[in-house]
Amino acid sequence: MKSTFTWIGPSRSAGILTVQLMLFVATASGGQIASTPAPTSSGPGLGVATLVVATSSPNNDDAPGSGGDNNLVAPLKRFDSTGFIDIEMTVLPTQGVSEYLVSEFVDNNSGINWSSYTIQLGFGTGAGFTQAGGLNDGLDFDTGPPGGNTTPPSSAAMPIFTRPNEDTLSFSGGNQGTGAQLYQFRIDVPDLTGRVARFTLRQQPVAIPEPSAIAFVALAFFGLAMKRRSR
């Protein structure tokens, strides 16, 4: 499996985002999500991942647009299976919270249609991934008012979103087949002082059960019911 991350300095990223993704980003001297060390990607679902980061307004928590959005853009994130993909990023301290608009073109290359899509914030990767200790630390999904921006999460494939907790987003209500669809959401990224200054963005689709699998489950329940009835 291949993972390719392209990190581009703020002065160059604005033009690339405008041309490739039609997203304008103003230039700035620094960002809160670090380009060095570069983020790492892993997980059983990983096919290809390309990432561009641009920070126009450090410490802009809950005030997007005041000095331009901070953008974290994945022009292509390809799932070759329905396993998860972890992306671990390093955070530079800037004495505040920076809000990022995340725009991802998520490609379903698994050969199976998806019924939902879950995104989580946490720490560690693989079997070591956890949200424990992550709640109420300033790292969270910003899903809009009250107390947030006015742009809720959105997906071209899954129009319904829920936030079970501040570190979890779930998209549903649709069907994503083969091809790429746009997902957008916002994350608040604090300094994470007093702990390892890294966080992980974990994403995982849920496959629509095949008709044969549904029939098998139904048959199993029928057999169990008949067994209980015969007693």
C-alpha positions in Angstrom: 0.0 0.0 0.0 1.2 3.5 -0.8 1.0 6.7 1.1 2.2 10.0 -0.4 1.9 13.2 1.6 2.8 16.5 -0.1 3.4 19.3 2.4 3.7 22.7 0.7 4.7 26.0 2.4 1.9 28.6 3.0 3.1 31.0 0.4 2.8 28.4 -2.4 -0.2 26.4 -1.1 -2.8 29.2 -1.8 -2.3 29.0 -5.5 -2.4 25.2 -5.6 -5.6 25.0 -3.6 -7.2 27.6 -5.8 -6.3 25.9 -9.0 -6.8 22.3 -7.9 -9.6 22.6 -5.4 -11.1 26.0 -5.9 -10.3 27.0 -2.3 -8.6 30.3 -1.7 -6.0 30.4 1.1 -4.1 33.6 2.1 -0.4 33.4 2.9 1.0 33.3 6.4 4.3 32.9 8.1 3.5 29.7 10.0 1.0 27.1 11.0 0.0 25.0 14.0 -0.1 21.6 12.3 3.6 21.1 11.5 5.0 20.2 8.2 8.2 18.8 9.9 8.1 16.1 10.9 5.7 15.1 8.2 2.5 13.3 9.2 2.4 9.5 8.8 -0.4 7.4 7.5 -1.2 3.8 8.2 -4.0 1.3 8.5 -5.5 -1.7 6.6 -7.7 0.5 4.4 -4.9 2.7 3.1 -4.5 3.0 -0.7 -3.2 6.5 -1.5 -3.3 9.6 0.6 -2.2 13.1 -0.5 -2.4 16.0 1.9 -1.9 19.8 1.6 -1.9 22.1 4.7 -2.1 25.9 4.8 -2.5 28.0 8.0 -3.6 31.5 7.3 -4.9 32.4 10.8 -3.3 30.7 13.8 -5.3 30.9 17.0 -8.5 31.7 15.0 -10.7 29.4 17.2 -14.4 29.7 16.3 -13.8 32.7 14.1 -13.2 31.4 10.6 -13.1 34.1 7.9 -11.6 36.8 10.2 -8.2 36.3 8.5 -8.9 33.5 6.1 -9.5 29.9 6.9 -6.9 27.4 7.9 -7.2 24.5 5.4 -6.3 20.9 5.6 -7.0 19.4 2.2 -6.8 15.9 0.9 -7.2 16.0 -2.9 -7.2 12.2 -2.8 -7.7 9.7 0.0 -8.3 6.3 -1.4 -9.6 3.3 0.6 -8.7 0.0 -1.0 -10.7 -1.9 1.7 -13.2 -0.9 4.5 -10.4 -0.9 7.1 -9.5 2.3 8.9 -6.9 4.8 7.9 -4.9 6.7 10.6 -3.1 10.0 9.9 -0.9 11.2 12.7 0.1 14.8 12.8 2.5 16.9 14.9 1.3 20.2 16.5 3.5 23.3 17.0 2.6 25.4 20.0 1.1 28.9 19.1 -0.5 29.7 22.5 -4.0 29.1 21.3 -6.4 27.0 19.3 -6.4 27.0 15.5 -9.5 25.9 13.7 -9.0 24.0 10.4 -11.5 23.4 7.6 -10.8 19.8 6.4 -11.8 19.1 2.8 -11.3 15.5 1.6 -12.1 13.8 -1.6 -12.6 10.3 -0.3 -12.4 7.6 -3.0 -14.1 4.2 -2.5 -11.8 1.7 -4.2 -12.9 -1.2 -2.0 -15.4 -2.7 -4.4 -18.1 -2.6 -1.8 -20.7 0.2 -1.3 -20.6 2.1 1.9 -23.6 2.9 4.1 -21.8 5.2 6.6 -18.5 6.9 7.3 -16.9 7.5 10.8 -14.2 10.0 11.6 -12.5 10.1 15.0 -9.9 12.3 16.7 -7.5 10.6 19.2 -4.0 9.7 20.0 -1.8 6.8 18.8 -2.3 4.6 15.8 -3.4 1.1 15.0 -4.1 -1.0 18.1 -2.7 1.8 20.2 -5.3 4.4 19.0 -7.4 5.8 21.8 -9.7 8.7 22.7 -9.2 8.1 26.4 -8.0 11.3 28.0 -8.7 13.2 24.8 -12.1 14.6 25.8 -12.3 18.3 27.0 -8.7 18.9 26.0 -9.5 21.4 23.3 -9.0 18.9 20.4 -12.5 18.4 19.0 -14.8 18.6 16.0 -16.5 22.0 15.6 -19.9 21.2 14.3 -21.4 24.7 14.4 -23.5 26.8 16.9 -24.0 27.1 19.7 -20.4 28.0 20.6 -18.9 27.4 17.2 -18.7 28.4 13.5 -21.8 28.5 11.3 -20.6 25.8 8.8 -21.7 22.3 9.9 -20.0 19.1 8.5 -21.2 18.0 5.1 -20.8 15.2 2.6 -22.0 14.7 -0.9 -22.6 11.0 -0.3 -23.8 11.0 3.3 -26.1 13.9 4.1 -26.8 13.1 7.7 -24.2 13.6 10.4 -24.1 13.1 14.1 -21.5 13.8 16.8 -21.7 11.1 19.5 -19.0 12.9 21.4 -16.7 15.8 20.7 -14.1 13.6 19.1 -16.4 11.5 16.8 -18.3 12.3 13.6 -20.6 9.9 11.9 -21.9 10.4 8.3 -24.9 8.3 7.2 -28.2 8.5 5.2 -26.7 7.7 1.9 -24.8 5.2 -0.3 -21.3 5.8 -1.5 -20.2 3.5 -4.3 -17.1 3.5 -6.5 -15.5 6.8 -6.9 -14.6 9.9 -4.9 -17.0 12.1 -2.8 -16.3 15.3 -0.9 -16.4 15.4 2.9 -15.9 18.6 4.8 -15.7 19.3 8.5 -13.8 21.5 11.0 -11.4 20.5 13.8 -10.1 22.6 16.7 -6.4 22.0 17.2 -4.9 23.2 20.6 -1.3 23.3 21.6 -1.6 19.9 23.4 0.9 21.0 25.9 1.8 18.6 28.8 1.5 15.6 26.5 2.9 14.2 23.3 2.1 17.0 20.8 0.6 14.7 18.2 -2.9 13.7 17.4 -4.5 11.2 15.0 -7.3 11.5 12.5 -8.9 8.1 12.1 -11.4 7.4 9.3 -13.3 4.2 8.5 -16.2 3.4 6.2 -18.9 0.8 6.9 -19.9 -1.5 4.1 -23.5 -2.2 3.1 -24.1 -5.9 3.8 -24.4 -8.0 0.7 -27.8 -9.7 0.1 -26.3 -13.1 0.7 -24.9 -12.0 4.1 -28.3 -10.6 5.0 -30.0 -13.9 4.0 -27.5 -15.8 6.1 -28.1 -13.7 9.2 -31.9 -14.1 8.7 -31.5 -17.9 8.4 -29.4 -18.0 11.5 -32.1 -16.1 13.5 -34.8 -18.3 12.1 -32.9 -21.5 13.1 -32.3 -20.1 16.6 -36.0 -19.2 17.0 -37.1 -22.7 15.9 -34.6 -24.3 18.3 -36.1 -22.3 21.2 -39.6 -23.1 20.1 -38.9 -26.8 20.1 -37.8 -26.8 23.7 
